[in-house]
């Protein structure tokens, strides 16, 4: 490309501008009205939506972690222990499982989870901790793990 003057060279933006704008327009393709077609409005709307998406991912992570904790707590109470007792007992026994894997074991492999709860219970009893109220398992409750 030949430029006669310096002013013409600075005005020629080339293919880079096309692809940069195309990226924004692809992200704004589902918006309504001028937020889809007008670049100056689309770029503001895209930046705003990306900020909300980041906040939404953080909130989703918190909600999922709460679900995992509830599942672990419910399954542990079936076997006579609290959530804190299970986590502390497993940590002291050097069994390091994260919330997701413990929750999956509680739902899909209840016998394995029951053996982990028994290990945690024995360790907590051995160390003489009072962080958990020794709960008795309900007598008439049928669970998959028994």
Long-range contacts (C-beta under 8 A, 24 or more apart in sequence): 65-99, 67-103, 68-99, 68-100, 68-102, 68-103, 69-99, 69-103, 71-103, 71-106, 71-107, 72-99, 72-102, 72-103, 72-106, 74-106, 75-106, 75-107, 75-110, 75-113, 75-117, 75-145, 76-106, 76-117, 77-135, 78-137, 78-138, 78-141, 78-143, 78-145, 79-113, 79-114, 79-117, 79-118, 79-121, 79-137, 79-145, 80-117, 80-121, 80-134, 80-135, 80-136, 80-137, 81-117, 81-120, 81-121, 81-124, 81-132, 81-134, 81-135, 82-132, 82-133, 82-135, 84-131, 84-132, 85-120, 85-121, 85-124, 85-129, 85-131, 85-132, 86-116, 86-117, 86-120, 87-120, 88-120, 88-124, 88-129, 88-131, 88-132, 89-119, 89-120, 89-121, 89-122, 89-123, 89-124, 90-116, 90-119, 90-120, 90-123, 92-123, 92-124, 92-127, 93-119, 93-120, 93-123, 95-119, 95-120, 110-143, 110-144, 110-145, 111-145, 113-145, 114-145, 114-146
